[in-house]
């Protein structure tokens, strides 16, 4: 009987310790930054006339069309993602031309206390290519988020 009682006491202590530890971790990691949802636009390419863009935030179809062209392909997912600039804007990451296979992966998009957006992404490089590319990543974000955009490579 004492053994069962001791096991119960030990398990209770472990449970209480774990509960306290998790509470402390949550408090340490809490920030006032809000995670913002987005969609990734597919089937677009950076035009040859574009080397870089001044601002990663694109708010009109005209400005978007000066930078990107449609890359329609066969199949169900072959159409470029539609963007309604009356309700959405775009965050674009464009890297310099390269002959190395390069993928841009979104990490997160947050809105800070000053209502500015910070987009964190990761660059993954692969093998040498026989041609050049302009790596790009296009996010579609709801117009409710009005702040300036900062890009941050991880």
KETORKOL-96595 format. One record per residue: x, y, z of N, C-alpha, C, O in turn; residue number from 1. Coordinates in nm, 2 decimals. Layout:
BEGIN
+--------+--------+--------+--------+--------+--------+--------+--------+--------+--------+--------+--------+--------+
:    npx :    npy :    npz :   capx :   capy :   capz :    cpx :    cpy :    cpz :    opx :    opy :    opz : midren :
+--------+--------+--------+--------+--------+--------+--------+--------+--------+--------+--------+--------+--------+
:      X :      Y :      Z :      X :      Y :      Z :      X :      Y :      Z :      X :      Y :      Z :    NUM :
...
+--------+--------+--------+--------+--------+--------+--------+--------+--------+--------+--------+--------+--------+
//
This chain:
BEGIN
+--------+--------+--------+--------+--------+--------+--------+--------+--------+--------+--------+--------+--------+
:    npx :    npy :    npz :   capx :   capy :   capz :    cpx :    cpy :    cpz :    opx :    opy :    opz : midren :
+--------+--------+--------+--------+--------+--------+--------+--------+--------+--------+--------+--------+--------+
:   0.08 :  -0.12 :   0.00 :   0.00 :   0.00 :   0.00 :   0.09 :   0.13 :   0.00 :   0.05 :   0.22 :  -0.07 :      1 :
:   0.20 :   0.12 :   0.08 :   0.29 :   0.24 :   0.08 :   0.35 :   0.26 :  -0.06 :   0.37 :   0.38 :  -0.09 :      2 :
:   0.38 :   0.16 :  -0.13 :   0.44 :   0.17 :  -0.26 :   0.34 :   0.24 :  -0.36 :   0.39 :   0.33 :  -0.43 :      3 :
:   0.22 :   0.21 :  -0.36 :   0.12 :   0.27 :  -0.44 :   0.11 :   0.42 :  -0.40 :   0.10 :   0.51 :  -0.49 :      4 :
:   0.11 :   0.45 :  -0.27 :   0.10 :   0.58 :  -0.22 :   0.22 :   0.67 :  -0.27 :   0.21 :   0.78 :  -0.31 :      5 :
:   0.34 :   0.61 :  -0.26 :   0.46 :   0.67 :  -0.30 :   0.46 :   0.70 :  -0.45 :   0.50 :   0.81 :  -0.49 :      6 :
:   0.42 :   0.61 :  -0.53 :   0.41 :   0.63 :  -0.67 :   0.31 :   0.74 :  -0.70 :   0.34 :   0.83 :  -0.79 :      7 :
:   0.20 :   0.74 :  -0.63 :   0.10 :   0.85 :  -0.65 :   0.16 :   0.99 :  -0.62 :   0.14 :   1.08 :  -0.69 :      8 :
:   0.24 :   0.99 :  -0.51 :   0.30 :   1.12 :  -0.47 :   0.40 :   1.16 :  -0.57 :   0.41 :   1.28 :  -0.61 :      9 :
:   0.48 :   1.07 :  -0.62 :   0.59 :   1.10 :  -0.72 :   0.52 :   1.15 :  -0.85 :   0.57 :   1.25 :  -0.91 :     10 :
:   0.42 :   1.08 :  -0.90 :   0.35 :   1.12 :  -1.02 :   0.29 :   1.26 :  -1.00 :   0.29 :   1.34 :  -1.10 :     11 :
:   0.23 :   1.29 :  -0.89 :   0.17 :   1.42 :  -0.86 :   0.28 :   1.53 :  -0.87 :   0.25 :   1.63 :  -0.92 :     12 :
:   0.39 :   1.50 :  -0.81 :   0.50 :   1.60 :  -0.81 :   0.55 :   1.63 :  -0.95 :   0.57 :   1.74 :  -0.99 :     13 :
:   0.56 :   1.52 :  -1.03 :   0.61 :   1.53 :  -1.17 :   0.51 :   1.61 :  -1.25 :   0.54 :   1.70 :  -1.33 :     14 :
:   0.38 :   1.59 :  -1.23 :   0.27 :   1.66 :  -1.30 :   0.27 :   1.81 :  -1.26 :   0.26 :   1.89 :  -1.35 :     15 :
:   0.29 :   1.84 :  -1.13 :   0.29 :   1.98 :  -1.09 :   0.41 :   2.05 :  -1.14 :   0.40 :   2.16 :  -1.18 :     16 :
:   0.53 :   1.98 :  -1.14 :   0.65 :   2.04 :  -1.19 :   0.64 :   2.07 :  -1.34 :   0.67 :   2.18 :  -1.39 :     17 :
:   0.58 :   1.98 :  -1.42 :   0.56 :   2.00 :  -1.56 :   0.46 :   2.11 :  -1.59 :   0.49 :   2.19 :  -1.68 :     18 :
:   0.36 :   2.12 :  -1.51 :   0.26 :   2.23 :  -1.53 :   0.32 :   2.36 :  -1.50 :   0.30 :   2.46 :  -1.58 :     19 :
:   0.40 :   2.37 :  -1.40 :   0.47 :   2.50 :  -1.37 :   0.57 :   2.53 :  -1.47 :   0.58 :   2.65 :  -1.51 :     20 :
:   0.64 :   2.44 :  -1.52 :   0.75 :   2.46 :  -1.62 :   0.68 :   2.51 :  -1.75 :   0.73 :   2.61 :  -1.81 :     21 :
:   0.57 :   2.45 :  -1.80 :   0.50 :   2.50 :  -1.92 :   0.45 :   2.64 :  -1.90 :   0.45 :   2.71 :  -2.00 :     22 :
:   0.40 :   2.67 :  -1.79 :   0.35 :   2.81 :  -1.77 :   0.46 :   2.91 :  -1.78 :   0.44 :   3.01 :  -1.84 :     23 :
:   0.57 :   2.88 :  -1.73 :   0.69 :   2.97 :  -1.74 :   0.73 :   2.99 :  -1.88 :   0.76 :   3.10 :  -1.92 :     24 :
:   0.74 :   2.88 :  -1.96 :   0.78 :   2.89 :  -2.10 :   0.68 :   2.98 :  -2.18 :   0.73 :   3.06 :  -2.26 :     25 :
:   0.55 :   2.96 :  -2.15 :   0.45 :   3.04 :  -2.22 :   0.47 :   3.19 :  -2.19 :   0.47 :   3.27 :  -2.29 :     26 :
:   0.50 :   3.23 :  -2.07 :   0.52 :   3.37 :  -2.03 :   0.64 :   3.42 :  -2.10 :   0.64 :   3.54 :  -2.14 :     27 :
:   0.75 :   3.35 :  -2.11 :   0.87 :   3.39 :  -2.17 :   0.86 :   3.42 :  -2.32 :   0.92 :   3.51 :  -2.37 :     28 :
:   0.78 :   3.34 :  -2.39 :   0.77 :   3.35 :  -2.53 :   0.66 :   3.44 :  -2.58 :   0.64 :   3.46 :  -2.70 :     29 :
:   0.58 :   3.50 :  -2.49 :   0.47 :   3.58 :  -2.52 :   0.52 :   3.72 :  -2.57 :   0.60 :   3.78 :  -2.51 :     30 :
:   0.47 :   3.76 :  -2.69 :   0.50 :   3.89 :  -2.74 :   0.37 :   3.96 :  -2.78 :   0.26 :   3.89 :  -2.78 :     31 :
:   0.37 :   4.08 :  -2.82 :   0.25 :   4.15 :  -2.86 :   0.24 :   4.14 :  -3.02 :   0.15 :   4.21 :  -3.07 :     32 :
:   0.33 :   4.07 :  -3.08 :   0.33 :   4.06 :  -3.23 :   0.21 :   3.96 :  -3.26 :   0.19 :   3.86 :  -3.20 :     33 :
:   0.14 :   3.99 :  -3.37 :   0.03 :   3.91 :  -3.42 :   0.08 :   3.84 :  -3.55 :   0.14 :   3.89 :  -3.63 :     34 :
:   0.05 :   3.71 :  -3.55 :   0.08 :   3.63 :  -3.67 :  -0.03 :   3.66 :  -3.78 :  -0.15 :   3.65 :  -3.75 :     35 :
:   0.01 :   3.69 :  -3.90 :  -0.08 :   3.73 :  -4.01 :  -0.09 :   3.61 :  -4.11 :   0.02 :   3.55 :  -4.14 :     36 :
:  -0.21 :   3.58 :  -4.15 :  -0.22 :   3.48 :  -4.25 :  -0.20 :   3.54 :  -4.39 :  -0.22 :   3.66 :  -4.41 :     37 :
:  -0.16 :   3.45 :  -4.48 :  -0.13 :   3.49 :  -4.62 :  -0.15 :   3.37 :  -4.71 :  -0.16 :   3.26 :  -4.66 :     38 :
:  -0.16 :   3.40 :  -4.84 :  -0.16 :   3.30 :  -4.94 :  -0.03 :   3.31 :  -5.03 :   0.02 :   3.43 :  -5.04 :     39 :
:   0.02 :   3.21 :  -5.08 :   0.13 :   3.22 :  -5.17 :   0.08 :   3.22 :  -5.32 :   0.00 :   3.13 :  -5.36 :     40 :
:   0.12 :   3.32 :  -5.39 :   0.08 :   3.33 :  -5.53 :   0.17 :   3.24 :  -5.61 :   0.30 :   3.24 :  -5.60 :     41 :
:   0.12 :   3.16 :  -5.70 :   0.19 :   3.07 :  -5.79 :   0.17 :   3.10 :  -5.93 :   0.08 :   3.17 :  -5.98 :     42 :
:   0.27 :   3.05 :  -6.01 :   0.27 :   3.07 :  -6.16 :   0.29 :   3.21 :  -6.21 :   0.22 :   3.25 :  -6.30 :     43 :
:   0.38 :   3.28 :  -6.15 :   0.43 :   3.41 :  -6.19 :   0.58 :   3.41 :  -6.21 :   0.64 :   3.33 :  -6.14 :     44 :
:   0.63 :   3.49 :  -6.29 :   0.78 :   3.50 :  -6.31 :   0.81 :   3.65 :  -6.30 :   0.73 :   3.74 :  -6.33 :     45 :
:   0.94 :   3.68 :  -6.26 :   0.99 :   3.81 :  -6.26 :   1.03 :   3.85 :  -6.40 :   1.11 :   3.78 :  -6.47 :     46 :
:   0.99 :   3.96 :  -6.45 :   1.02 :   4.01 :  -6.59 :   1.17 :   4.04 :  -6.60 :   1.23 :   4.08 :  -6.50 :     47 :
:   1.22 :   4.02 :  -6.72 :   1.37 :   4.04 :  -6.74 :   1.41 :   4.19 :  -6.72 :   1.52 :   4.21 :  -6.70 :     48 :
:   1.31 :   4.28 :  -6.73 :   1.34 :   4.42 :  -6.72 :   1.36 :   4.46 :  -6.57 :   1.39 :   4.57 :  -6.54 :     49 :
:   1.33 :   4.37 :  -6.48 :   1.33 :   4.40 :  -6.33 :   1.46 :   4.34 :  -6.27 :   1.48 :   4.22 :  -6.27 :     50 :
:   1.54 :   4.42 :  -6.21 :   1.65 :   4.38 :  -6.13 :   1.62 :   4.37 :  -5.98 :   1.66 :   4.28 :  -5.91 :     51 :
:   1.55 :   4.47 :  -5.94 :   1.51 :   4.48 :  -5.79 :   1.39 :   4.57 :  -5.78 :   1.36 :   4.64 :  -5.87 :     52 :
:   1.33 :   4.57 :  -5.67 :   1.22 :   4.65 :  -5.64 :   1.25 :   4.74 :  -5.52 :   1.31 :   4.69 :  -5.42 :     53 :
:   1.20 :   4.86 :  -5.52 :   1.22 :   4.95 :  -5.40 :   1.15 :   4.91 :  -5.28 :   1.20 :   4.91 :  -5.17 :     54 :
:   1.02 :   4.87 :  -5.30 :   0.94 :   4.84 :  -5.18 :   0.88 :   4.70 :  -5.20 :   0.82 :   4.67 :  -5.31 :     55 :
:   0.89 :   4.61 :  -5.11 :   0.83 :   4.47 :  -5.13 :   0.68 :   4.47 :  -5.12 :   0.62 :   4.37 :  -5.16 :     56 :
:   0.62 :   4.58 :  -5.08 :   0.47 :   4.59 :  -5.07 :   0.42 :   4.64 :  -5.20 :   0.45 :   4.76 :  -5.24 :     57 :
:   0.33 :   4.57 :  -5.27 :   0.28 :   4.61 :  -5.40 :   0.13 :   4.61 :  -5.38 :   0.06 :   4.52 :  -5.34 :     58 :
:   0.07 :   4.73 :  -5.41 :  -0.07 :   4.75 :  -5.38 :  -0.16 :   4.77 :  -5.50 :  -0.28 :   4.79 :  -5.48 :     59 :
:  -0.11 :   4.76 :  -5.62 :  -0.20 :   4.78 :  -5.74 :  -0.16 :   4.68 :  -5.85 :  -0.05 :   4.63 :  -5.85 :     60 :
:  -0.26 :   4.65 :  -5.93 :  -0.24 :   4.56 :  -6.04 :  -0.14 :   4.61 :  -6.14 :  -0.06 :   4.54 :  -6.19 :     61 :
:  -0.14 :   4.75 :  -6.16 :  -0.05 :   4.81 :  -6.26 :   0.10 :   4.79 :  -6.21 :   0.18 :   4.75 :  -6.29 :     62 :
:   0.12 :   4.82 :  -6.08 :   0.26 :   4.80 :  -6.03 :   0.30 :   4.65 :  -6.04 :   0.41 :   4.62 :  -6.07 :     63 :
:   0.21 :   4.56 :  -6.00 :   0.24 :   4.42 :  -6.01 :   0.27 :   4.38 :  -6.15 :   0.37 :   4.30 :  -6.17 :     64 :
:   0.19 :   4.42 :  -6.25 :   0.22 :   4.38 :  -6.39 :   0.35 :   4.44 :  -6.44 :   0.40 :   4.38 :  -6.54 :     65 :
:   0.40 :   4.55 :  -6.39 :   0.53 :   4.60 :  -6.43 :   0.64 :   4.50 :  -6.39 :   0.75 :   4.50 :  -6.45 :     66 :
:   0.62 :   4.43 :  -6.28 :   0.73 :   4.34 :  -6.22 :   0.71 :   4.20 :  -6.26 :   0.81 :   4.13 :  -6.29 :     67 :
:   0.59 :   4.15 :  -6.26 :   0.56 :   4.00 :  -6.29 :   0.49 :   3.98 :  -6.41 :   0.40 :   4.06 :  -6.45 :     68 :
:   0.52 :   3.86 :  -6.47 :   0.44 :   3.81 :  -6.58 :   0.37 :   3.68 :  -6.54 :   0.41 :   3.62 :  -6.44 :     69 :
:   0.27 :   3.64 :  -6.62 :   0.20 :   3.51 :  -6.59 :   0.27 :   3.40 :  -6.65 :   0.32 :   3.40 :  -6.76 :     70 :
:   0.28 :   3.29 :  -6.57 :   0.35 :   3.17 :  -6.62 :   0.25 :   3.05 :  -6.62 :   0.26 :   2.96 :  -6.54 :     71 :
:   0.15 :   3.06 :  -6.70 :   0.05 :   2.96 :  -6.71 :   0.11 :   2.82 :  -6.76 :   0.19 :   2.82 :  -6.85 :     72 :
:   0.07 :   2.72 :  -6.69 :   0.11 :   2.58 :  -6.73 :  -0.01 :   2.49 :  -6.75 :  -0.12 :   2.53 :  -6.71 :     73 :
:   0.01 :   2.37 :  -6.80 :  -0.09 :   2.28 :  -6.82 :  -0.14 :   2.22 :  -6.69 :  -0.06 :   2.22 :  -6.59 :     74 :
:  -0.26 :   2.17 :  -6.69 :  -0.31 :   2.11 :  -6.57 :  -0.40 :   2.19 :  -6.48 :  -0.42 :   2.31 :  -6.51 :     75 :
:  -0.45 :   2.13 :  -6.38 :  -0.55 :   2.19 :  -6.29 :  -0.50 :   2.31 :  -6.22 :  -0.57 :   2.41 :  -6.20 :     76 :
:  -0.37 :   2.30 :  -6.17 :  -0.31 :   2.41 :  -6.09 :  -0.22 :   2.50 :  -6.18 :  -0.13 :   2.56 :  -6.13 :     77 :
:  -0.25 :   2.50 :  -6.31 :  -0.16 :   2.57 :  -6.41 :  -0.19 :   2.72 :  -6.42 :  -0.11 :   2.80 :  -6.47 :     78 :
:  -0.31 :   2.77 :  -6.37 :  -0.34 :   2.91 :  -6.38 :  -0.27 :   2.99 :  -6.27 :  -0.25 :   2.94 :  -6.16 :     79 :
:  -0.22 :   3.11 :  -6.30 :  -0.17 :   3.20 :  -6.19 :  -0.27 :   3.22 :  -6.08 :  -0.39 :   3.23 :  -6.11 :     80 :
:  -0.23 :   3.23 :  -5.96 :  -0.32 :   3.26 :  -5.85 :  -0.38 :   3.40 :  -5.87 :  -0.31 :   3.50 :  -5.90 :     81 :
:  -0.51 :   3.41 :  -5.85 :  -0.58 :   3.54 :  -5.87 :  -0.55 :   3.63 :  -5.75 :  -0.55 :   3.58 :  -5.64 :     82 :
:  -0.54 :   3.76 :  -5.78 :  -0.51 :   3.86 :  -5.68 :  -0.61 :   3.97 :  -5.70 :  -0.62 :   4.03 :  -5.80 :     83 :
:  -0.69 :   4.00 :  -5.59 :  -0.79 :   4.11 :  -5.60 :  -0.73 :   4.23 :  -5.52 :  -0.74 :   4.23 :  -5.40 :     84 :
:  -0.67 :   4.32 :  -5.59 :  -0.60 :   4.43 :  -5.53 :  -0.70 :   4.53 :  -5.46 :  -0.65 :   4.62 :  -5.39 :     85 :
:  -0.83 :   4.51 :  -5.48 :  -0.92 :   4.60 :  -5.40 :  -0.94 :   4.54 :  -5.26 :  -0.99 :   4.62 :  -5.17 :     86 :
:  -0.90 :   4.42 :  -5.24 :  -0.91 :   4.36 :  -5.10 :  -0.78 :   4.31 :  -5.05 :  -0.76 :   4.28 :  -4.93 :     87 :
:  -0.68 :   4.30 :  -5.14 :  -0.55 :   4.23 :  -5.10 :  -0.43 :   4.32 :  -5.15 :  -0.45 :   4.40 :  -5.24 :     88 :
:  -0.32 :   4.29 :  -5.10 :  -0.19 :   4.35 :  -5.15 :  -0.09 :   4.23 :  -5.15 :  -0.12 :   4.12 :  -5.10 :     89 :
:   0.02 :   4.26 :  -5.21 :   0.13 :   4.16 :  -5.23 :   0.25 :   4.20 :  -5.16 :   0.29 :   4.32 :  -5.16 :     90 :
:   0.32 :   4.10 :  -5.10 :   0.46 :   4.12 :  -5.05 :   0.54 :   4.03 :  -5.14 :   0.52 :   3.91 :  -5.15 :     91 :
:   0.64 :   4.10 :  -5.21 :   0.73 :   4.03 :  -5.30 :   0.87 :   4.02 :  -5.26 :   0.93 :   4.13 :  -5.21 :     92 :
:   0.93 :   3.91 :  -5.26 :   1.07 :   3.89 :  -5.24 :   1.14 :   3.85 :  -5.37 :   1.10 :   3.75 :  -5.43 :     93 :
:   1.23 :   3.93 :  -5.42 :   1.30 :   3.90 :  -5.55 :   1.45 :   3.91 :  -5.52 :   1.50 :   4.00 :  -5.47 :     94 :
:   1.51 :   3.80 :  -5.56 :   1.66 :   3.79 :  -5.54 :   1.73 :   3.82 :  -5.67 :   1.66 :   3.80 :  -5.78 :     95 :
:   1.85 :   3.85 :  -5.67 :   1.93 :   3.87 :  -5.80 :   1.93 :   3.75 :  -5.88 :   1.92 :   3.64 :  -5.83 :     96 :
:   1.95 :   3.77 :  -6.01 :   1.96 :   3.66 :  -6.11 :   2.08 :   3.57 :  -6.07 :   2.18 :   3.61 :  -6.02 :     97 :
:   2.05 :   3.44 :  -6.08 :   2.15 :   3.34 :  -6.04 :   2.15 :   3.21 :  -6.13 :   2.04 :   3.19 :  -6.19 :     98 :
:   2.25 :   3.14 :  -6.14 :   2.25 :   3.01 :  -6.21 :   2.25 :   2.89 :  -6.11 :   2.29 :   2.78 :  -6.14 :     99 :
:   2.22 :   2.92 :  -5.98 :   2.20 :   2.82 :  -5.88 :   2.06 :   2.80 :  -5.85 :   1.98 :   2.90 :  -5.83 :    100 :
:   2.01 :   2.68 :  -5.85 :   1.87 :   2.65 :  -5.81 :   1.84 :   2.70 :  -5.67 :   1.91 :   2.67 :  -5.58 :    101 :
:   1.74 :   2.79 :  -5.67 :   1.71 :   2.86 :  -5.54 :   1.57 :   2.86 :  -5.51 :   1.48 :   2.90 :  -5.60 :    102 :
:   1.53 :   2.82 :  -5.39 :   1.39 :   2.82 :  -5.35 :   1.38 :   2.91 :  -5.23 :   1.47 :   2.91 :  -5.14 :    103 :
:   1.27 :   2.99 :  -5.22 :   1.24 :   3.08 :  -5.11 :   1.12 :   3.02 :  -5.04 :   1.02 :   2.99 :  -5.09 :    104 :
:   1.14 :   2.99 :  -4.91 :   1.04 :   2.93 :  -4.82 :   0.99 :   3.03 :  -4.72 :   1.07 :   3.09 :  -4.65 :    105 :
:   0.86 :   3.05 :  -4.71 :   0.81 :   3.15 :  -4.61 :   0.83 :   3.09 :  -4.47 :   0.80 :   2.97 :  -4.45 :    106 :
:   0.87 :   3.17 :  -4.37 :   0.88 :   3.12 :  -4.23 :   0.76 :   3.18 :  -4.15 :   0.68 :   3.10 :  -4.10 :    107 :
:   0.74 :   3.31 :  -4.15 :   0.63 :   3.37 :  -4.09 :   0.61 :   3.52 :  -4.13 :   0.70 :   3.58 :  -4.18 :    108 :
:   0.49 :   3.57 :  -4.11 :   0.45 :   3.70 :  -4.13 :   0.39 :   3.75 :  -4.00 :   0.29 :   3.70 :  -3.96 :    109 :
:   0.45 :   3.86 :  -3.94 :   0.39 :   3.91 :  -3.82 :   0.37 :   4.06 :  -3.83 :   0.43 :   4.13 :  -3.91 :    110 :
:   0.28 :   4.10 :  -3.75 :   0.25 :   4.25 :  -3.74 :   0.29 :   4.29 :  -3.60 :   0.24 :   4.24 :  -3.50 :    111 :
:   0.38 :   4.39 :  -3.59 :   0.43 :   4.43 :  -3.46 :   0.34 :   4.53 :  -3.39 :   0.24 :   4.57 :  -3.45 :    112 :
:   0.38 :   4.58 :  -3.28 :   0.30 :   4.68 :  -3.20 :   0.28 :   4.81 :  -3.28 :   0.18 :   4.88 :  -3.25 :    113 :
:   0.37 :   4.84 :  -3.37 :   0.35 :   4.96 :  -3.45 :   0.27 :   4.94 :  -3.58 :   0.27 :   5.03 :  -3.67 :    114 :
:   0.21 :   4.82 :  -3.59 :   0.13 :   4.78 :  -3.71 :   0.21 :   4.76 :  -3.83 :   0.16 :   4.76 :  -3.94 :    115 :
:   0.34 :   4.75 :  -3.82 :   0.43 :   4.72 :  -3.94 :   0.44 :   4.57 :  -3.95 :   0.44 :   4.49 :  -3.85 :    116 :
:   0.46 :   4.52 :  -4.07 :   0.47 :   4.38 :  -4.10 :   0.61 :   4.34 :  -4.12 :   0.69 :   4.41 :  -4.19 :    117 :
:   0.65 :   4.22 :  -4.07 :   0.78 :   4.17 :  -4.08 :   0.76 :   4.03 :  -4.14 :   0.71 :   3.94 :  -4.08 :    118 :
:   0.82 :   4.01 :  -4.26 :   0.81 :   3.88 :  -4.33 :   0.95 :   3.81 :  -4.32 :   1.04 :   3.87 :  -4.37 :    119 :
:   0.95 :   3.70 :  -4.26 :   1.07 :   3.62 :  -4.25 :   1.06 :   3.50 :  -4.35 :   0.96 :   3.43 :  -4.36 :    120 :
:   1.17 :   3.48 :  -4.42 :   1.18 :   3.38 :  -4.52 :   1.31 :   3.31 :  -4.51 :   1.41 :   3.36 :  -4.45 :    121 :
:   1.32 :   3.19 :  -4.58 :   1.45 :   3.12 :  -4.58 :   1.48 :   3.09 :  -4.73 :   1.40 :   3.06 :  -4.81 :    122 :
:   1.61 :   3.11 :  -4.76 :   1.66 :   3.08 :  -4.89 :   1.73 :   2.94 :  -4.89 :   1.82 :   2.92 :  -4.81 :    123 :
:   1.69 :   2.85 :  -4.98 :   1.75 :   2.72 :  -4.99 :   1.81 :   2.71 :  -5.13 :   1.74 :   2.72 :  -5.23 :    124 :
:   1.95 :   2.69 :  -5.14 :   2.01 :   2.68 :  -5.26 :   2.05 :   2.53 :  -5.30 :   2.07 :   2.45 :  -5.21 :    125 :
:   2.04 :   2.50 :  -5.43 :   2.07 :   2.36 :  -5.47 :   2.18 :   2.36 :  -5.57 :   2.29 :   2.42 :  -5.55 :    126 :
:   2.16 :   2.29 :  -5.68 :   2.26 :   2.26 :  -5.78 :   2.28 :   2.38 :  -5.88 :   2.19 :   2.46 :  -5.89 :    127 :
:   2.39 :   2.38 :  -5.95 :   2.42 :   2.47 :  -6.05 :   2.32 :   2.44 :  -6.17 :   2.30 :   2.32 :  -6.20 :    128 :
:   2.27 :   2.54 :  -6.23 :   2.18 :   2.52 :  -6.35 :   2.25 :   2.56 :  -6.48 :   2.35 :   2.62 :  -6.48 :    129 :
:   2.19 :   2.52 :  -6.59 :   2.25 :   2.55 :  -6.72 :   2.19 :   2.68 :  -6.77 :   2.22 :   2.73 :  -6.88 :    130 :
:   2.10 :   2.74 :  -6.69 :   2.04 :   2.87 :  -6.73 :   2.03 :   2.96 :  -6.60 :   2.07 :   2.91 :  -6.49 :    131 :
:   1.99 :   3.08 :  -6.62 :   1.97 :   3.17 :  -6.50 :   1.83 :   3.19 :  -6.46 :   1.74 :   3.17 :  -6.55 :    132 :
:   1.80 :   3.22 :  -6.34 :   1.67 :   3.24 :  -6.28 :   1.67 :   3.36 :  -6.19 :   1.78 :   3.41 :  -6.15 :    133 :
:   1.55 :   3.42 :  -6.17 :   1.54 :   3.53 :  -6.07 :   1.44 :   3.47 :  -5.96 :   1.32 :   3.47 :  -5.98 :    134 :
:   1.50 :   3.42 :  -5.86 :   1.42 :   3.36 :  -5.75 :   1.32 :   3.47 :  -5.69 :   1.36 :   3.58 :  -5.67 :    135 :
:   1.19 :   3.42 :  -5.68 :   1.09 :   3.51 :  -5.62 :   0.99 :   3.44 :  -5.54 :   0.97 :   3.32 :  -5.56 :    136 :
:   0.93 :   3.51 :  -5.44 :   0.83 :   3.46 :  -5.36 :   0.72 :   3.57 :  -5.35 :   0.76 :   3.68 :  -5.32 :    137 :
:   0.60 :   3.53 :  -5.37 :   0.49 :   3.63 :  -5.37 :   0.39 :   3.59 :  -5.27 :   0.33 :   3.48 :  -5.28 :    138 :
:   0.36 :   3.68 :  -5.17 :   0.26 :   3.65 :  -5.07 :   0.14 :   3.74 :  -5.10 :   0.16 :   3.86 :  -5.14 :    139 :
:   0.02 :   3.69 :  -5.08 :  -0.10 :   3.77 :  -5.09 :  -0.16 :   3.79 :  -4.95 :  -0.18 :   3.70 :  -4.87 :    140 :
:  -0.18 :   3.92 :  -4.91 :  -0.22 :   3.95 :  -4.77 :  -0.34 :   4.04 :  -4.78 :  -0.36 :   4.12 :  -4.87 :    141 :
:  -0.43 :   4.03 :  -4.68 :  -0.55 :   4.10 :  -4.67 :  -0.52 :   4.25 :  -4.65 :  -0.42 :   4.29 :  -4.57 :    142 :
:  -0.59 :   4.34 :  -4.71 :  -0.57 :   4.48 :  -4.70 :  -0.59 :   4.54 :  -4.56 :  -0.56 :   4.66 :  -4.54 :    143 :
:  -0.65 :   4.46 :  -4.47 :  -0.67 :   4.51 :  -4.33 :  -0.53 :   4.55 :  -4.27 :  -0.53 :   4.63 :  -4.17 :    144 :
:  -0.42 :   4.50 :  -4.32 :  -0.29 :   4.52 :  -4.26 :  -0.23 :   4.63 :  -4.34 :  -0.18 :   4.61 :  -4.45 :    145 :
:  -0.22 :   4.75 :  -4.28 :  -0.18 :   4.87 :  -4.35 :  -0.03 :   4.91 :  -4.34 :   0.02 :   4.99 :  -4.41 :    146 :
:   0.04 :   4.85 :  -4.25 :   0.18 :   4.90 :  -4.21 :   0.28 :   4.87 :  -4.32 :   0.25 :   4.81 :  -4.42 :    147 :
:   0.40 :   4.93 :  -4.30 :   0.51 :   4.91 :  -4.39 :   0.56 :   4.77 :  -4.37 :   0.53 :   4.70 :  -4.27 :    148 :
:   0.63 :   4.72 :  -4.48 :   0.68 :   4.58 :  -4.48 :   0.83 :   4.58 :  -4.47 :   0.90 :   4.65 :  -4.54 :    149 :
:   0.88 :   4.49 :  -4.39 :   1.02 :   4.47 :  -4.37 :   1.05 :   4.32 :  -4.41 :   0.98 :   4.23 :  -4.36 :    150 :
:   1.15 :   4.29 :  -4.49 :   1.19 :   4.16 :  -4.52 :   1.30 :   4.11 :  -4.43 :   1.39 :   4.19 :  -4.40 :    151 :
:   1.30 :   3.99 :  -4.39 :   1.40 :   3.94 :  -4.30 :   1.44 :   3.79 :  -4.35 :   1.36 :   3.70 :  -4.34 :    152 :
:   1.56 :   3.78 :  -4.40 :   1.61 :   3.64 :  -4.44 :   1.66 :   3.57 :  -4.31 :   1.74 :   3.62 :  -4.24 :    153 :
:   1.61 :   3.45 :  -4.30 :   1.66 :   3.36 :  -4.18 :   1.79 :   3.29 :  -4.22 :   1.84 :   3.22 :  -4.13 :    154 :
+--------+--------+--------+--------+--------+--------+--------+--------+--------+--------+--------+--------+--------+
//
